[in-house]
Amino acid sequence: MLLTSYQLGTLTLPNRLVMAPMTRSRAVDGKPTAETATYYAQRATAGLIVTEGVQPTAASQSGPFTPGLHDDEQVAAWRVVTDAVHANGGRIFAQLMHGGRIGHVEVAGHQPAGPSAIAAGTEVFTPTGMKPAPVPRAFTTAEVADQVTAFAQAARNAVEAGFDGVELHGANGYLIQQFLSSSANQRTDGYGGSVAGRIRFAAEAVGAVADAIGRERVGIRLSPGGQIQGIVEEDVPVLYGELLKALPDIAYIHVMATTDDEVLLGLRKAWPTAFVLNPGGQIGPDESTREQGERWLANGADLISYGRAYLGNPDLVERFRLGLPLVAADRDTWFGAGGGYVDYPSYQH
Ligand SMILES: Cc1cc2nc3c(=O)[nH]c(=O)nc-3n(C[C@H](O)[C@H](O)[C@H](O)COP(=O)(O)O)c2cc1C
């Protein structure tokens, strides 16, 4: 099944493998480089590539050396990347990632802001190493609306840069999940409190992006029940069930295996369009496997995303097709400049 084609909105994917979003911390002045274009172009046989997290505004940058999509130079730099992927026959979405409270004054030059003035209780990446996550400033109600607008503008920029669409990062404890979470969100305006209040930001951001670039070009990533970066969610099936009802019929939801299979299957049944499943979840000890992918396709998923397997195996599709061994990427080169980026070759026969 993994190697059969799939119609995703207006895109025909030649197979059901998605390259999962992975931050690589190799941007220069907020821009992808020529190496970034090579890196994604090498992986263009994936059914769909989702880029590393890209900040929609300068202020929403979460960690060091990540790229943005908020000025003309960034759009031009991304154009080189999307052209390279398309020249190799691929398809690519940009992941729009707003860090919210997961940020640091040393990264974006200001105190980060989130739903409420509550620190994550974990550590964040800074240019000078890991530091305790700061207490964020709480967005005013007007500022929450500004973040919705910012997502829509970044999505327009993504289309101008040649992306086939965008994925909103609603997972892993960043801004959108902070709003969903009862630990990070203790707002008393219409964006907090009840389930209806906590899902509102996600629904408005997705709605604004869909209005801006067309819903067939939009996905959202979710980590239901995922507990990293200080996130606590209550009543996960209800929270996510209501969220799915509040979303427009976008191209896909990209769900990480961060809760029970039963809950995941319930979300699958409740969602009308494409369901992308990431078996590995939040960087567990073992990376997603081919067998897990096939099992999830048999259980109703439409597409399977692979993260770590794509770092060391640019030709992952071909390796699956021919049953070739996989290379494990060196963890020391996941983030930061230097090797371990474009130097993993295709299988040498
Ligand atoms: C180096 C690295 C960077 C990551 N960065 C992101 C990111 O920017 N956005 C995101 O949604 N997930 C990110 N993830 C999570 C992956 O997309 C994926 O969910 C995780 O690696 C588990 O899947 P796997 O077992 O197939 O690797 C990252 C993972 C790794 C290993």
The ligand as an SDF file (V2000), in Angstrom:
LIG
                    3D

 31 33  0  0  0  0  0  0  0  0999 V2000
   15.8580   16.3500   14.0550 C   0  0  0  0  0  0  0  0  0  0  0  0
   14.3560   16.3960   14.2270 C   0  0  0  0  0  0  0  0  0  0  0  0
   13.6930   17.6080   14.0950 C   0  0  0  0  0  0  0  0  0  0  0  0
   12.2960   17.6730   14.1970 C   0  0  0  0  0  0  0  0  0  0  0  0
   11.6490   18.8700   13.9690 N   0  0  0  0  0  0  0  0  0  0  0  0
   10.3050   18.8960   13.8730 C   0  0  0  0  0  0  0  0  0  0  0  0
    9.6290   20.0800   13.4160 C   0  0  0  0  0  0  0  0  0  0  0  0
   10.2340   21.1060   13.0630 O   0  0  0  0  0  0  0  0  0  0  0  0
    8.2760   20.0270   13.3470 N   0  0  0  0  0  0  0  0  0  0  0  0
    7.5580   18.9120   13.7120 C   0  0  0  0  0  0  0  0  0  0  0  0
    6.3300   18.9270   13.6160 O   0  0  0  0  0  0  0  0  0  0  0  0
    8.1750   17.7840   14.1290 N   0  0  0  0  0  0  0  0  0  0  0  0
    9.5260   17.7370   14.1910 C   0  0  0  0  0  0  0  0  0  0  0  0
   10.1620   16.5550   14.5230 N   0  0  0  0  0  0  0  0  0  0  0  0
    9.3660   15.3330   14.7710 C   0  0  0  0  0  0  0  0  0  0  0  0
    9.2810   14.4650   13.5190 C   0  0  0  0  0  0  0  0  0  0  0  0
    8.5070   15.0890   12.5110 O   0  0  0  0  0  0  0  0  0  0  0  0
    8.6600   13.0820   13.8190 C   0  0  0  0  0  0  0  0  0  0  0  0
    7.3590   13.2650   14.3260 O   0  0  0  0  0  0  0  0  0  0  0  0
    9.4710   12.2760   14.8370 C   0  0  0  0  0  0  0  0  0  0  0  0
   10.8330   12.2510   14.4350 O   0  0  0  0  0  0  0  0  0  0  0  0
    8.9460   10.8320   14.9820 C   0  0  0  0  0  0  0  0  0  0  0  0
    8.8420   10.1920   13.7350 O   0  0  0  0  0  0  0  0  0  0  0  0
    9.9700    9.1460   13.2350 P   0  0  0  0  0  0  0  0  0  0  0  0
    9.9600    8.0040   14.2090 O   0  0  0  0  0  0  0  0  0  0  0  0
    9.5200    8.7350   11.8610 O   0  0  0  0  0  0  0  0  0  0  0  0
   11.2860    9.8710   13.2300 O   0  0  0  0  0  0  0  0  0  0  0  0
   11.5590   16.4920   14.4650 C   0  0  0  0  0  0  0  0  0  0  0  0
   12.2440   15.2810   14.6330 C   0  0  0  0  0  0  0  0  0  0  0  0
   13.6230   15.2200   14.5030 C   0  0  0  0  0  0  0  0  0  0  0  0
   14.3190   13.8890   14.6220 C   0  0  0  0  0  0  0  0  0  0  0  0
  1  2  1  0
  2  3  1  0
  2 30  2  0
  3  4  2  0
  4  5  1  0
  4 28  1  0
  5  6  2  0
  6  7  1  0
  6 13  1  0
  7  8  2  0
  7  9  1  0
  9 10  1  0
 10 11  2  0
 10 12  1  0
 12 13  2  0
 13 14  1  0
 14 15  1  0
 14 28  1  0
 15 16  1  0
 16 17  1  0
 16 18  1  0
 18 19  1  0
 18 20  1  0
 20 21  1  0
 20 22  1  0
 22 23  1  0
 23 24  1  0
 24 25  2  0
 24 26  1  0
 24 27  1  0
 28 29  2  0
 29 30  1  0
 30 31  1  0
M  END
$$$$
